[in-house]
Amino acid sequence: MQIMCILQLYAFPSICPLLKSNFLLANGPLAFAVPVWRNSLVFHDLEKITSLYIHVYPGLLLYALRWYPSSPSASAALEACGPMRVNDLLPAAGVYLAWQLMYYVKIEILDRARLDADPSLQTSLRWLAKDQKNFLHRLVLKLTRATGVLAPEESFDHRSHKTKAIFVLTQFVYTLLTCLPALLIYDSFFLHVAYGLGMFTVAVFNGVSFFSFFLFLNCLGREGWEDGEEKLGLAAPAIPSFFIVYRSTFSLALKFHSPRTHSFTHTHIHTHRPITTSTCFRCATRANIRMNGL
């Protein structure tokens, strides 16, 4: 996608199919990768901020090109392209198929030996096949079992050809479906702004949830957390802490690299009481005091 954006900027700025394909893909599957892949706005984490940048930046670029053309010629080229139509999905689908072919060659041929030798290396196929909490994983697994593609107790295996075929087909359907909102926002500035803000809000919420993990870990202790997600509720703290501990997350962001934030030598608190709003507040306050050296 980044290469296509560079081609549009510097080589073919007035080619309408390229512009519309980039717009659909940047605001479709790439933008929806924020909730699907749980991209997070975490400034100090290079992996998270890089993943967010890869998926969000093309959409920001196409937003600027669409609504703020840099020259009269660019504005004239936009007007000549006309409104977005359903048949504009065809070039975007062709770009996806070309990308899928290159991805298959890269993963299954060029890098196959390396990936087989190191199971810790992650690809999108490996991640989606293993992440049982992911909504897309659960939805596709349910559909494939219901239709008999997979046996009732069969799960995804990234090494099997069946899982790879399901992955390719799912990606294609996902690409087409997520391009549909982009068809609408192309002709509406306000819808485009609302759409972009919505995706950014999801990234911020995911970042707050990431910080909340460390806040509750700091409060309950490492052993208390490792008692099990079903006991403490990994997702449960995210909702109250989004409203309660948002102030503490800034301290976490600024002081995360301090050695104090990585130390768990303080007295652990072990409790089987339900995690309540007051618990969240005490946890955030305690973590904030420690990180600020008070």
N, C-alpha and C positions, 0 to 999 in steps of 0.2 A: 504493500500500500504506500509506503514511504517513497519507493522508487517511482510509482505512478504519479504521486504528487509532485515529485521533482520534475518528471517529464512534462507535466502540465504547466508548471511554473516557468520552465526555461526552454522547453522545446516545442510544445504544442498548446499554447495558451488559448487558442480559438477553436479547438476541435470539440464540438458539442458532445459527442458520445463519450469522450474521455472525461470531460467535466462532469457529466451526469453520472457516469459510472463511479467516479471518485466520490461524488456527493452521496450516492446511495450506499456505497460500501463503508465510507467513513462514518456516516450517521446511522447505519444499519448494524451489521454484525460487529463492527469494531466498537461502536458506542455501547451496544448491548453486552459486550464483553465485560463491562464494568460490574453489572450485577451478576452475570453468569460466572465470571471468574473471581468475583469478590475482590476486585481491585480496590486498593485502599490508599487514601491520601496520608501517607506516613513519610514525612520529609527526611527523617534520619535513616530510613531503610532503603538502601540502594535498589534492591530487587523489587520492592513494592512500588517505589516511585518510578522506576524504569518501565515496569509493566503498565502502570497508569499512563505514563507519557506516551507509550507506543499506541495505546488504544484511544487516547483522548486527543492527542495533538492533531492528527489528520482532520478530525471533526472541527476543531477550532480553525484550522487553516481554511477549510471549505466554507465555514461560516463567514470568515473575513472576505474570501473571494466572491461569495454569493451576494453579500449585502453591502460590502464596501470595496467596490472595484477600484483598482489603483490608478486607472487612467481612462480617458474617454474611449479609447479603443477596447479596453477590457469591458467597459459598460456596454458598448455596442455589440460585442461578442455575446454577452449574456442575453441581451434582447433578441439577438438573432437565433439563439438556441430555443427560445420559446418556453412554454410551461413544461413541467415534468409529466410524462405520460406512462401508462402501464407498460407499453412496449419498450420503454427505456430500461426495463429490468433485464432484457435479453443481453445487452453488452455486459452488464454487471455480472450476470450469471456466467457468461463466457470467461470473464476475468477470474471468477471464483474457480471454475473448472481448470483453468491454466495453473492457478495457484495450487490447487489440490494435487495436480499431476506433479508439479515441482516438489511439493511437500512429500509426496509418496517416494519419489526418487531419492530425495535427501535422507528420509528416515529409514526407508526399507532397503535401500541399496548402498548409498554412499556411507552412511553412518551405522549400518546395522551391526557390524562387528563391535564397534565401540559401545553401542547401547546394550548389546547382549552381555558384554563384559562388565558393565557397570549398571546394575539395576537401580542405583540411586539417581541416575540421570533422569530428568523428567521431560516428557513430551506431552503435548495436549492430549494425545490418545491415552497415554499412561495415566495422566491425571484424571481425566474424565472416567476412565474405566475403574479407577480405584476410589474415587471420592463419592462414597455412598450418601453423603449429606447433600450433595449438589442436586438442585431441583431438576436439572436436565437429565442427570444420570437416573434419578428415580423415575422420572416420567418415561424415558425411553425404555428402561428396564421393564416397567409395568406394561407398556404397549407391546413390546416384543414377546413377553411371556403370554399376554392375553391373545396374541395372534398366532402363537405356536412357533414363532421364530426361535425362541429360547424355551428350554424345558422349564417347568414350574419352579424348580429349585436351582436352575442354572444361572450363573452370574457372568458378568463381562470378564473376558480375559484378553488383555491387549496383545497377546501373542497369537491368538487364533484369527484365522481369516474371516470367520463369521463376525467377530467383534469389529474388525477393521472395515468390513463392508457396511455394517450398521453405522459405524462412525462416519464414513464418507457420506452415506445417504442422509444421516441426521444433520451433518454440517451443511449439506446442500439445502435441505428444507429450512433449517435455521436461518441460512443466509437470505433466502427468498422472503421468509416471514418477517425478519427484522428489517428488510428493506422497505416494507410497506409503510411504516411511519415516516420514513424519509421521503416517500412520494408526496406526503401531505405537507411536510414542513418546508419543502423547496419553494413553495409559493406563498408562505406566510411567515413574515418576520417574527411575529409574536409567538406563534407556535414553535418556531425554531428556538427562540430564546428560552421558552418554558421547557422545551425538551432538553436543551443543553444544561439548564440549571437543575433539572431533575436528575440527570445522570451524575452531575457533579455532587449533588446532595447525597446520592447513594455512596459515592466514593468517600465523602466526609464521614458519613455514618459508619461505613466499614472501618475507617481509620479510628474513630472513637471506640468502636467495638474492640479493635486491636489493642488500644491503650487500656481499655477496661479489663482485659485479660491480665495485664500486669498489675493493675490496681487491686484486683481481687486476689491475685497470687500473693501480692505483698501483704494483704490483710489476712488471708486464711493460712498462708504458709504453703510451701511446695508440696508437703505430704498431704495437706488437706485438699489441695486441688487434685492431686493424683488419685484420690479415693475414687474418682470416677465422674465423668461428665453427667451421668444420669442422676447423681446425688446432688452435685452443685449446680448443674445447669449451665453449660457453656454459653448458650445463646441467651439465657435468661438475664444475665447482668447487663446486656447491651442496651435494653430498652430503658430501664430506669437510669442507668449511668449516662445515657445520652443526654438526659436533662439535668442530672445531678452533678456529675463529675466532669463536665465539660471544661471547667476552669482548671482542674488539675491536669488535664491532658496536655495543656500548654506547658506546664512545668515538666511533664514527662518528656515532651518533645525537645525542650531546651536542655534538659539535664540527663537525658537517657544515657549518654556516654560517660557520665560520672561513675567512678567505681562503686559509689554508694548504691546506685540503682541496680547493680548486679549482685549485691550481697544479700544473702538470705540467712545471715547469722543471728538476726534478731529472734526474739522469742516467738515461736509459731503459735497461732491460735487455732485450736481444733474445736470445731463445733458442728453439731448436726442440726442446729436450728435453721429454719427456713431463712433464705436471704431476703431481707426486707429493705424498704427504702432507707430506714435509719441505718441499717448495716452498710448499705452503699455509701451513705454520707460519711459514716465513721471511717470506712475504709479509705475513701478519697481523702478525707482530712488527714488521717494518719500518714498516708503515702505522701501527701503534699508537704506535711511538716518534715518528714524525713528527708525528702529531696531538697528542700530549701534549707536544711541544716538548722532547723529551729528546735 
